[in-house]
Amino acid sequence: MSPTRRTLMEAAAARFGWRRAYGDTAAVDGLLTEQTETVYAEAANHAALATEKNTDALHVQPCVLDIRGRVLADVLYLEGLLTGARNRGLAPTLIEHLEDAVDHGHELAVLLADTVRTTAH
């Protein structure tokens, strides 16, 4: 399926609150690769804009605060997924990976909070 068609299908599904699940690892790997390539393609632009705009620590602060908020919200969502996986007795490997992701997410939220604090000094 072409990326354009998949994007349109996913946009339509998202409008109704649906998300697509992929049943085989080849499709998942392809999606992860595409996701990574897209983000890295945009990263150079972000670096150029950040260099231009972030002239001191206070200019960095609002962006880091925003990112921390999104990370924390996503980690709490992951915690809900973890609880559901445990309650349903899903695969131990899935539960283990979710636990690792939740722990890492909390650590990232703490690091970002520390980063925000340094912008105020």
N, C-alpha and C positions, 0 to 999 in steps of 0.2 A: 504494500500500500504506500502511496506517495506521502511524503511528509505533510504536504498541503492538505490532502484529504484527511489524514489522521488528525491534523490540527483542527480542521473544521468539525470533524466528528467529536473530538474532545471538547471543543468550545460549546457545541450544542448540548452535549451530555452535561457539562458543568453548569449550564444554564438551568438544568433541572435538578442539580445537586447530585448527579451521578458521576462516578469515577470508574474508569476502565481497569480491569485486572488482566494481567498477562499470564497465561498458563504454562509457558515454556521459557527456559532460561535464555534461549537465543533471542527471543523478542525482548526480554528484560535487558539483556546485555546491549542490544541495539539501542533501546530507549535510553539506557544509562550513558552510552557513548554519545548519542545525539545531544542529550542534556548537558554533558560535560563540554562538548565542542561549542555549543551555543553560549554557555556561560563564559568560557575562556575567550571566545571571540569578542565578547563585550568587555572583558576585563581590561584590555588595553585602553579602551575609551574611558573607563572608570578611573584608571590610574592617571590619565592625562587631565581629566576634570578635577580630580582630587588634588593634584599638584597645583593646579591653577587657583582653586578656590580655598584650600586649607592653608591659610597663611600663618595661623597660630593655633594653639591648643583649643581655644574656645570655638573656633570654626569646626573642629573635628567633633566636639562634644555632641551636638544634636544628632549627627549621623550615627555615632556609636550608641547613643541612647535608643535610637530607633531600631537599630539592629538587635540590641539586647532585648528589647520588648518583643520583637518577632521571634527571636530564638527562644525566649522563655515561654511564649505562647505555644510554639511548636513542641517544646519539650513537654509541656503539660498535656498537649494532645497525644504525644507519644506515650505518656504515662497512662492515659486512658486506653490506648491500644494495648499496652502491656497488661493492664488489669483485665481487659476483655480476653486477651490471649490466655492468661492464666486461668480465668474463670471457665473458659471453654475447653481447657486441657489441650491446647494446640501444641505443636511440636516443641520439644524442649530446646532445640537449636534456635527456633524462632524467638522463643521467650528469652533465651540467653542473649541473642543479638539485640533485642529490644531493650533489655536491661542495660547492656553496654551503651547503647545509643542514648538512653535516658541519663545515665550517669555522666557520659561525655557532654551531653547538652547542659546539664546543671553546672558542670565545671566550666563550660564555655560562658554561660550566663554570669558566673562569678568573675571570670577573667574580664569580661566586658564591663561589669560593674566597677571593677578595680581600675580599668582603663578610663572610664568616665570620671572617677574620682580624681585621677591624675590630671585631667584637663582643667579642674577647678583650682589647682594649686598654682 
